[in-house]
C-alpha cells in the first residue's frame, strides 16, 4: 500500500506520528506536508495529495490541518476525490464503508494524537461496502 500525506503547520506533530505509524506497518509514504510549525498555506500541501490520489499514484491520502475543513474543501475540488472530514473512528468507518472515502481529513486542533492514530488505523482497515452505496457514489460528481 502507498499513502500520500499532507499537512499545514497545525498538523505537523500529527503528520509526523502518522508517518511513523504507516512506516511501522510497512506502508510507503509520500510526504507533501510541511515539517515545521511556521505558518503556511494549506492548499499548497493538500493539492499534491489530492493529485496523487486522483492520478492513482497512491492508494489513499491523509490530510491534516487545524480544523480539517480547509484541507477537505481543497482536496474535494479534485475530480474523483472523496475527502472525509472525520472526528472519531465511527465516522471514519462509515466514510469508508458508505462513501468510499479516499482521503481522510483530520482536525488536529480538535482530536487527540491517539485518536488520530486510531482513526488512521480504521481508515486503512475498512473497506467500501459497495451495493446500494455504489449508486450514491456515482451521483456525487456534478457535471
C-alpha positions in Angstrom: 0.0 0.0 0.0 1.1 3.6 -0.7 -0.3 6.7 1.1 0.1 10.4 0.2 0.1 12.7 3.2 -0.1 16.5 3.5 -0.5 19.0 6.3 -0.1 22.6 7.3 1.7 24.0 10.3 -1.2 23.0 12.7 -0.9 19.3 11.6 2.9 18.8 11.7 3.0 16.8 15.0 0.2 14.6 13.9 1.6 14.1 10.4 5.0 13.0 11.9 3.3 10.5 14.2 1.1 9.2 11.4 4.1 8.8 9.1 5.8 6.8 11.9 2.7 4.5 12.2 2.5 4.0 8.5 6.1 3.1 8.1 5.8 0.7 11.1 3.1 -1.0 9.0 5.4 -1.2 6.1 3.3 1.3 4.1 5.1 3.5 1.6 4.5 7.2 2.3 4.8 10.3 0.0 5.1 13.3 2.3 3.8 16.5 0.8 3.3 18.3 4.1 5.4 20.9 5.9 7.7 19.6 8.6 7.7 22.9 10.5 5.4 25.0 12.6 5.8 28.3 10.8 2.5 29.4 9.2 1.9 28.1 5.7 -1.0 28.0 3.3 -2.7 24.6 3.5 -3.7 24.4 -0.2 0.0 24.3 -1.2 0.3 21.0 0.7 -3.2 19.5 0.1 -3.4 19.8 -3.7 -0.4 17.5 -4.2 -2.1 14.8 -2.1 -5.3 15.1 -4.0 -3.4 14.9 -7.3 -1.6 11.7 -6.1 -5.0 10.1 -5.3 -6.7 11.4 -8.4 -3.9 10.1 -10.7 -3.7 6.8 -8.8 -0.1 7.3 -7.8 -1.2 6.2 -4.3 -4.0 4.1 -2.9 -5.2 6.6 -0.3 -4.5 10.1 1.1 -4.4 11.6 4.6 -4.5 15.3 5.2 -4.2 17.3 8.4 -4.9 20.9 9.3 -6.2 22.7 12.3 -9.9 22.2 11.7 -9.7 19.7 8.8 -12.2 21.9 6.9 -9.9 23.8 4.7 -7.9 20.7 3.8 -11.0 18.7 2.9 -12.6 21.6 0.9 -9.3 21.9 -1.1 -9.0 18.2 -1.7 -12.6 17.8 -2.8 -12.1 20.3 -5.6 -10.3 17.4 -7.5 -12.1 15.0 -9.7 -12.8 11.7 -8.1 -11.7 12.8 -4.6 -14.0 12.0 -1.7 -12.2 13.6 1.3 -14.0 12.9 4.5 -13.5 15.3 7.5 -13.7 12.9 10.5 -13.5 13.4 14.2 -13.9 9.8 15.5 -13.4 6.2 14.4 -17.1 5.6 13.8 -17.3 8.5 11.3 -14.1 7.2 9.6 -15.6 3.7 9.3 -18.8 5.0 7.8 -16.9 7.3 5.4 -15.0 4.3 4.1 -17.9 1.8 4.1 -20.7 4.0 2.7 -18.9 6.9 0.9 -15.7 5.1 -0.3 -13.7 8.0 1.1 -10.2 8.0 -0.5 -8.8 10.8 1.6 -9.0 11.1 5.4 -9.1 14.7 6.7 -8.1 15.2 10.3 -8.8 18.2 12.5 -5.6 18.4 14.6 -6.9 21.0 17.0 -10.0 19.0 17.9 -8.8 15.4 18.4 -6.0 13.9 20.4 -3.0 12.4 18.8 -4.0 8.9 20.0 -7.5 9.4 18.4 -5.8 10.5 15.2 -3.7 7.3 15.1 -6.7 5.1 15.8 -8.7 6.9 13.1 -5.8 6.2 10.6 -5.9 2.5 11.5 -9.6 2.4 11.0 -9.3 4.2 7.6 -6.7 1.7 6.4 -8.6 -1.4 7.7 -12.1 -0.5 6.5 -13.3 -1.4 3.0 -16.1 0.1 0.9 -19.3 -2.0 1.1 -20.4 -1.2 -2.5 -24.0 -2.3 -3.2 -26.6 0.5 -2.7 -23.7 2.8 -1.7 -22.1 2.5 -5.2 -25.2 4.1 -6.8 -24.9 7.0 -4.5 -21.2 7.5 -5.0 -21.9 7.6 -8.8 -24.2 10.6 -8.2 -21.7 12.7 -6.3 -19.9 14.4 -9.3 -21.9 17.3 -10.8 -21.2 17.9 -14.4 
